[in-house]
Amino acid sequence: MSNQFKFNFAQGLYETSSTQKEELGTLRFTGDGRKFRYALNGDTALAVGAMTISPAAVANHINCSVVAAAVGDTSVSLTAAGTAVTLDQYKDGYLQINDGTGEGYSYGIDSNTACGTTGTTILKLKRPVAVALVASATSEASLIKSPYAGIVVATTTQAAIPAGIPPVVVTAAYYYWSQTAGLAICQVDGTPAVGTRLILSDAVGGNLEAENTTLDIDEPVVGWLYYTIGVDLEYKPVILSID
């Protein structure tokens, strides 16, 4: 994992790729102030200009048991609690120790092996274990996907984590750059006025709509409408503020 700010990238801003060329979540700036994150699309193609969201958690990959690991180990074995783990499902994600010995530590994942519903996946970490982990549920661990792995089009459930807008059409399971800040274009639900704060639409997937007039703390604001009044189901300029 790089700790340096990047200026050169292996994949063009408007290119998609079937193979990974950057670390998921890599931040990219343009000269005009826009921000993009390197992302992996999920199982369905993405339309250009559609708001997306991060993947949902796998319930049986939360609060799991681990095999004992010593300080300095660079791999940890975790037992799935009822749902299989696929090869590199959590690459560029995190192993988080949420309870017990070693709690509070988060480790980047470089790769993981596949396992069955109650099998054991071996996680290769991006940094060594800092506090020894204890088996038999003494250390409870969770597998956390990168916010930019397995992206899907925003649903009409507004309590989700926005993941940006693709500037191009993206094939299923391809890598791309997702725009998270600055001037963008997105389809709008309704007719919001210029300057209106925007949230995920509760009626049209992939759209943005005006923020509710009453506070709803689990509906994140993603930006605001820019320059011209919204027209229902048309694409309009927006200033994104996800990042």
C-alpha positions as CSV (number, residue, x, y, z in Angstrom):
1,M,0.0,0.0,0.0
2,S,1.4,3.4,-1.0
3,N,1.7,6.2,1.5
4,Q,2.7,8.8,-1.0
5,F,0.5,11.2,-3.0
6,K,0.3,9.9,-6.6
7,F,0.7,12.0,-9.7
8,N,1.0,9.2,-12.3
9,F,-1.6,6.5,-12.8
10,A,-1.7,3.2,-14.7
11,Q,-5.3,3.7,-15.8
12,G,-6.7,6.7,-17.6
13,L,-9.5,8.7,-16.0
14,Y,-12.0,7.7,-18.7
15,E,-10.8,4.1,-19.1
16,T,-12.2,0.9,-17.7
17,S,-10.3,-2.2,-17.1
18,S,-11.0,-5.9,-16.5
19,T,-7.8,-6.1,-14.4
20,Q,-6.8,-4.0,-11.4
21,K,-4.2,-1.3,-12.0
22,E,-4.5,0.8,-8.8
23,E,-5.3,0.2,-5.1
24,L,-9.0,0.5,-4.5
25,G,-9.9,3.9,-3.1
26,T,-6.8,5.6,-4.6
27,L,-7.6,9.3,-4.7
28,R,-7.0,11.2,-7.9
29,F,-7.3,15.0,-8.5
30,T,-7.8,16.9,-11.7
31,G,-6.4,20.4,-12.4
32,D,-9.9,21.9,-12.0
33,G,-10.4,20.5,-8.5
34,R,-12.5,17.4,-9.2
35,K,-11.8,14.2,-7.2
36,F,-12.0,10.6,-8.2
37,R,-11.6,7.2,-6.4
38,Y,-10.4,4.0,-8.0
39,A,-13.3,1.6,-7.8
40,L,-14.5,-1.9,-8.7
41,N,-17.9,-2.3,-10.2
42,G,-20.2,-5.0,-8.9
43,D,-22.2,-7.5,-10.9
44,T,-24.3,-5.1,-13.0
45,A,-23.1,-2.6,-15.6
46,L,-23.2,1.1,-14.5
47,A,-24.6,3.9,-16.7
48,V,-22.7,7.1,-17.1
49,G,-23.9,9.8,-14.7
50,A,-25.7,7.5,-12.3
51,M,-25.1,7.9,-8.5
52,T,-23.7,4.7,-6.9
53,I,-23.4,3.3,-3.4
54,S,-20.9,1.2,-1.5
55,P,-21.6,-2.5,-1.0
56,A,-23.7,-3.8,2.0
57,A,-22.0,-5.7,4.8
58,V,-22.0,-9.5,4.8
59,A,-23.6,-10.2,8.2
60,N,-21.8,-13.6,8.6
61,H,-18.5,-11.9,8.1
62,I,-18.9,-9.7,11.2
63,N,-17.9,-10.7,14.7
64,C,-16.0,-13.8,13.6
65,S,-13.4,-15.9,15.4
66,V,-9.8,-15.9,14.4
67,V,-6.9,-18.3,14.8
68,A,-4.3,-17.1,17.3
69,A,-1.8,-14.7,15.7
70,A,1.4,-13.3,17.2
71,V,2.7,-9.7,17.1
72,G,4.5,-9.3,13.8
73,D,2.5,-11.9,11.8
74,T,1.5,-10.7,8.4
75,S,-1.4,-13.2,7.9
76,V,-4.4,-14.0,10.0
77,S,-6.9,-16.9,9.6
78,L,-10.6,-16.1,10.2
79,T,-13.5,-18.5,10.4
80,A,-16.6,-17.6,8.4
81,A,-19.8,-17.7,10.4
82,G,-22.2,-19.1,7.7
83,T,-21.4,-17.4,4.4
84,A,-18.6,-18.4,2.1
85,V,-15.7,-16.1,1.3
86,T,-14.6,-15.8,-2.3
87,L,-11.0,-15.3,-3.5
88,D,-9.8,-11.8,-2.9
89,Q,-13.3,-10.7,-1.9
90,Y,-11.8,-8.4,0.7
91,K,-8.7,-7.3,-1.2
92,D,-8.0,-3.6,-0.3
93,G,-10.5,-3.9,2.5
94,Y,-9.9,-4.2,6.2
95,L,-9.7,-6.8,9.0
96,Q,-11.0,-4.9,12.1
97,I,-10.7,-6.3,15.6
98,N,-14.0,-5.1,17.1
99,D,-14.0,-6.8,20.5
100,G,-11.7,-8.7,22.9
101,T,-7.9,-8.9,22.7
102,G,-6.5,-6.5,20.1
103,E,-9.7,-4.5,19.8
104,G,-9.6,-1.2,18.1
105,Y,-6.9,-2.2,15.5
106,S,-7.6,-2.1,11.8
107,Y,-5.4,-3.9,9.2
108,G,-5.5,-3.4,5.5
109,I,-6.0,-6.7,3.5
110,D,-3.7,-7.4,0.6
111,S,-5.4,-10.7,-0.4
112,N,-7.6,-13.5,0.9
113,T,-8.2,-17.1,0.1
114,A,-11.6,-18.6,-0.6
115,C,-13.4,-20.8,1.9
116,G,-16.8,-22.4,2.5
117,T,-19.7,-21.3,4.7
118,T,-17.9,-22.4,7.9
119,G,-14.4,-22.6,6.6
120,T,-11.3,-20.5,7.3
121,T,-10.0,-17.8,5.0
122,I,-6.4,-16.7,5.2
123,L,-5.9,-13.0,5.1
124,K,-2.6,-11.5,3.9
125,L,-2.2,-8.2,5.7
126,K,-0.7,-4.9,4.5
127,R,1.0,-4.4,7.9
128,P,2.0,-6.8,10.7
129,V,-0.2,-7.6,13.6
130,A,0.3,-5.0,16.3
131,V,-1.3,-6.8,19.3
132,A,-1.5,-10.6,19.5
133,L,-4.9,-12.1,18.6
134,V,-6.4,-14.9,20.7
135,A,-8.5,-17.8,19.3
136,S,-11.8,-19.2,20.5
137,A,-13.8,-16.0,20.1
138,T,-11.5,-14.1,22.6
139,S,-10.6,-11.8,19.7
140,E,-13.6,-10.9,17.6
141,A,-12.9,-9.7,14.1
142,S,-14.9,-8.4,11.1
143,L,-14.2,-8.3,7.4
144,I,-14.8,-4.8,6.0
145,K,-14.9,-4.2,2.3
146,S,-13.4,-1.2,0.7
147,P,-16.1,1.4,0.1
148,Y,-15.0,1.2,-3.5
149,A,-15.3,-2.6,-4.0
150,G,-18.4,-4.1,-5.6
151,I,-20.1,-0.7,-6.4
152,V,-23.8,-0.8,-7.3
153,V,-26.2,1.8,-8.6
154,A,-27.9,3.7,-5.8
155,T,-31.2,2.1,-4.8
156,T,-34.2,4.0,-3.4
157,T,-33.1,3.2,0.1
158,Q,-31.6,6.5,1.1
159,A,-29.7,5.3,4.1
160,A,-26.7,4.1,2.1
161,I,-23.1,5.2,1.6
162,P,-22.7,7.2,-1.6
163,A,-19.7,6.1,-3.7
164,G,-19.7,8.6,-6.5
165,I,-20.6,8.9,-10.2
166,P,-19.0,7.0,-13.1
167,P,-17.9,9.4,-15.9
168,V,-18.2,6.6,-18.4
169,V,-20.3,3.4,-18.9
170,V,-18.8,0.6,-16.8
171,T,-19.0,-3.1,-17.6
172,A,-19.9,-5.4,-14.7
173,A,-16.8,-6.4,-12.6
174,Y,-14.6,-3.8,-14.3
175,Y,-12.4,-1.2,-12.6
176,Y,-12.9,2.5,-13.2
177,W,-12.6,6.0,-11.6
178,S,-15.6,7.1,-9.7
179,Q,-16.1,10.9,-9.2
180,T,-16.7,11.9,-5.6
181,A,-16.1,15.7,-5.6
182,G,-16.3,18.7,-7.8
183,L,-18.4,19.6,-10.8
184,A,-20.2,16.5,-12.2
185,I,-23.4,15.6,-14.1
186,C,-26.1,13.3,-12.7
187,Q,-29.7,12.5,-13.4
188,V,-32.1,14.5,-11.1
189,D,-35.5,13.4,-9.6
190,G,-37.8,16.4,-9.4
191,T,-37.1,20.1,-10.0
192,P,-34.7,21.3,-7.3
193,A,-33.6,24.9,-7.4
194,V,-30.0,26.0,-8.0
195,G,-28.1,25.7,-4.7
196,T,-30.4,23.0,-3.3
197,R,-28.6,20.3,-1.2
198,L,-29.0,16.9,-2.8
199,I,-29.5,13.4,-1.4
200,L,-30.1,10.0,-3.0
201,S,-33.6,9.8,-4.6
202,D,-36.2,7.7,-2.8
203,A,-38.1,7.1,-6.0
204,V,-35.6,6.6,-8.9
205,G,-32.4,4.5,-8.5
206,G,-29.2,6.3,-9.5
207,N,-30.9,9.8,-9.2
208,L,-30.5,12.7,-6.8
209,E,-33.3,14.7,-5.3
210,A,-33.7,17.7,-3.0
211,E,-32.9,17.2,0.6
212,N,-35.9,16.8,2.9
213,T,-37.2,19.9,4.6
214,T,-37.1,18.0,7.9
215,L,-33.8,16.6,9.2
216,D,-33.1,12.9,8.5
217,I,-29.7,12.0,9.9
218,D,-29.3,8.8,7.9
219,E,-29.7,10.4,4.5
220,P,-26.2,11.7,3.5
221,V,-26.0,14.9,1.5
222,V,-23.9,14.3,-1.6
223,G,-23.7,17.8,-3.0
224,W,-25.8,20.6,-4.4
225,L,-27.4,21.6,-7.7
226,Y,-25.3,24.0,-9.8
227,Y,-26.0,26.6,-12.4
228,T,-29.4,25.6,-13.7
229,I,-32.7,24.5,-12.2
230,G,-33.4,20.8,-12.1
231,V,-35.8,19.2,-14.7
232,D,-37.3,15.9,-13.6
233,L,-35.3,12.9,-14.9
234,E,-32.9,15.0,-16.9
235,Y,-29.1,15.2,-16.3
236,K,-28.0,18.4,-14.6
237,P,-24.7,19.9,-13.3
238,V,-24.0,19.1,-9.6
239,I,-21.2,20.0,-7.3
240,L,-20.3,16.8,-5.5
241,S,-19.1,16.8,-1.9
242,I,-18.8,13.1,-1.0
243,D,-15.0,13.5,-0.5
